[in-house]
């Protein structure tokens, strides 16, 4: 039951890469894998994790994908795959597609995504505001709203 809950919210039809926005969850895309890096171990706030990075794309553009844990070997260069249940984040101002243990990756017909992928990338517009709130309401030391010396 738990796995159906995770995938039931996935979009039934793939969305275009160029339309990905940070904060999206249960995303479905059909992509061609352009490149994949070997797995590596990194330290995160949650401990040691194994990741792999890939560049994937469709007829609208390309995006970096981060494969987590047991999914680090799920993508192979030049494959066309359906990815369901992914989530989208922003890292260093760029949109990233994340593929984790609850994400489904299945081969798709190779002629369903063109071989030539444009270099357009989705934009992370507006996401900066949520990560960089305006500083306001801070008081300087020594000031309590009155005049000094009273």
Rosetta blueprint (number, residue, H / E / L):
1 X L
2 X H
3 X H
4 X H
5 X H
6 X H
7 X H
8 X H
9 X L
10 X L
11 X L
12 X L
13 X L
14 X L
15 X L
16 X L
17 X H
18 X H
19 X H
20 X L
21 X L
22 X L
23 X L
24 X L
25 X L
26 X L
27 X E
28 X E
29 X E
30 X E
31 X E
32 X E
33 X E
34 X E
35 X E
36 X E
37 X L
38 X L
39 X L
40 X E
41 X E
42 X E
43 X E
44 X E
45 X L
46 X L
47 X E
48 X E
49 X E
50 X E
51 X E
52 X E
53 X E
54 X E
55 X E
56 X E
57 X E
58 X E
59 X L
60 X L
61 X E
62 X E
63 X E
64 X E
65 X E
66 X E
67 X E
68 X E
69 X H
70 X H
71 X H
72 X L
73 X L
74 X L
75 X L
76 X L
77 X L
78 X L
79 X L
80 X E
81 X E
82 X E
83 X E
84 X E
85 X E
86 X E
87 X E
88 X E
89 X E
90 X E
91 X E
92 X L
93 X L
94 X E
95 X E
96 X E
97 X E
98 X E
99 X E
100 X L
101 X L
102 X L
103 X L
104 X E
105 X E
106 X E
107 X E
108 X L
109 X L
110 X H
111 X H
112 X H
113 X L
114 X L
115 X L
116 X L
117 X L
118 X L
119 X L
120 X L
121 X L
122 X L
123 X L
124 X L
125 X L
126 X L
127 X H
128 X H
129 X H
130 X H
131 X H
132 X L
133 X L
134 X L
135 X L
136 X L
137 X L
138 X L
139 X L
140 X L
141 X L
142 X L
143 X L
144 X L
145 X L
146 X L
147 X L
148 X L
149 X L
150 X L
